[in-house]
Amino acid sequence: MTEPLDAIGLLEVSSIALGHVSEDAMLKAADVDLLLARTICSGKFIIVVAGDVAACESAVEAGASHATGGLIEKRVIAHVHPSVFPAISMAVDLDPAEAQSLGVIETFSASSIVDVADTAAKAAAVTLFRIHMAMAIGGKGYVMLTGDVASVEAAVSAGATVAAEEGILVAKSVIAAPRKELFREFV
């Protein structure tokens, strides 16, 4: 991928076998980067790709066309905040000593958490340090972020609103002065 990453395409399917077929179709259909492809709770499979909007749309449509009978959700998010990409890849190295307040948004849907995280990152000056999709949490998703209290409150409020509008918000929290241990280990 030589173009800047500005979109994310997601496909969630009910079958691991269909997931691999869909992943292959997505990667062959367009010039996208594979961010994540794995089994998730309840025996499902999720594929997340990044690229320009048109490439992500083509990849998602190709993958969906190969998931006949097993498609759960497909989504393309355009103009994604740059901090979303490393948070999905779990490549954010956050020093607990530098962390400030802690915000968490939890959803019932694995793929929707990317939309929620993107909205939160665009709403305020926060650091997304974890976007977790489905593994070991029953198919749910959550995002963790840090920053000053006012920024974290604004970001959590904006992201939670998106989740609530879709009917998938589980919970949200803001901890103004968390113990540093909360930033060390995550599911």
N, C-alpha and C positions, 0 to 999 in steps of 0.2 A: 504494500500500500504506500503510494507516494503522496497522495492527497492528504491534507490535514483531516484528522478524525473530527467529524462534527455531528455524527448521527449514530444511533445504536439501533440494531434490529434484534428482536427477541422472538423465539419460538419455543413454546412449551407443548410437549406431546405426552400422551398417556402410555406410550410404549418405548422401551429402550431400543428395540430393533428399529422401529420407525424413526426414532431419534437419530440414529446413526445414518440412516438413509437420507433423512432431511438435512442433516449436517453436511453430508457430502454434496447434496444438491445445492445448498446455499453457497458453499465455497466454490463450486464450479460455475455458478450463475453470475457472480459479480466479484469485483476486486474489493474484497472486504478482509479485515483482520479478525481472526477468531479470538475472542476474549475469554469465552467459557463454553464448554460442552461437557456435560456430565449427567449422571443419574442424580435425581433428587428424590426426596422422601415420597413415599407412596408408590414407588416404582415408576416414576415419571422421568422425563429427560428434558433438559433445557439447553438451548443453544443461544449464545449471545455473540453478535458480530458488531464491528464498528467500521465506519467508512463515511463516504459522503451520503447524502440523503437518497439519491437515486440508486446507488449501489446497495444500500441497506434495504430499500424497498424491493428491489429485484431479488435479492438473496432471500428475504423473508417470504415473498410470494413463491419462489421456487421451492423452498423448504416446505411451505404449507401444502403445495400441490402434491408432495410426496408423503404427506402425513394423513392420507385419506382414512377417515374413521378414528383417528387418534389425536386430532388437533384440539388442544385445550385453549391456547391463546396465542395470538400473534400481535406484535406491536412494533412500530417504528417511532423512535423519538428523535425529532430533528433538532439541530442546533443545541446539542447537549453541552452543559457546562464542562469545561476541561477537567475539573477535579473529579468528575464521575468515573472517568476511565481508570485511573489508578486505584480508586476505592473499590471498584468491581474486581479488579485483578489482585486485590489485597496487597498492593505494592506501596501503601502509604506507611512510612516509618515514623510513627508518632512517639516522641519522647514524653513519657508521662509527666516529667518535671515541667514541660512546657504547656501541657494541656490546661485548659481553663474550665469553663462550665461544660457539662455533658448533656447532649440532646440525643434522644432515641425516638424513632418512629417505627412502629411495627404494623405490618399488613398481613392479611390473610393470603395474599397472592405473591408468589415469588417474583414474577416478571414486573409487576406493577411497582415494586419498590424502586426500580430504576427511575421511573417517572417522578416518584415522590422525592427521591434524592436530588434529582435534577432541579425540581422546583425549589427545594430547600436551599440548594447552593446558589441559585439565582436570586433568592429573596434577601440574603444577608451575607456579610463577610464572615463565613465560617469555614472550617476545615472538615471536609468529609474524610473520615479515615477508615470506614468500613461499610461496605454494602454486602450484606449476606443474603444469599438466595437459597432457601429451602433445605439445605443439608442439615440434618440433625435437629430440625425445628418444625417438623410436620408439614412441610410445604409452604411455610410462611416466609416472609422476607422482613429484614430490618435494616435501617441505616443508623449509623452512629456519627455524630459530629461534635465539634468543639469550637469554642470561640468565647468572646465576652458574653455575659448573661443576656443582654438585650438582643444581640445578634442571634444567639442560639434560640431564644424565645421566638423571634421573628421567623427564623428558618423552620423551626419545628411547627409553628402555627401554619405557615404556608404549605409545607409538605403534608401535614395532617389533613388540611382542608382538601387537597387533591384526593387523598385516600378516602376520606369521608364521603366525598361526592361520588366516588365509585362504589361506595358501600363496603369497603374492604379494610377500614381502619380497625386495628385491634387495640392499640394503645399508643400513647405518646408520653414522653417525660422530659423534663428539664431539671437538672441538678446543678444548682448554682455554684456550689463549692464541693465537688466530689472528692473523695479520698483518691489518691493517685493509683491505688490498686485497681480501681475500676477501668483503667486504661491499659492494663497489662495483658489480660487474658480474655479471649472472646471465643464463642462457640465456633 
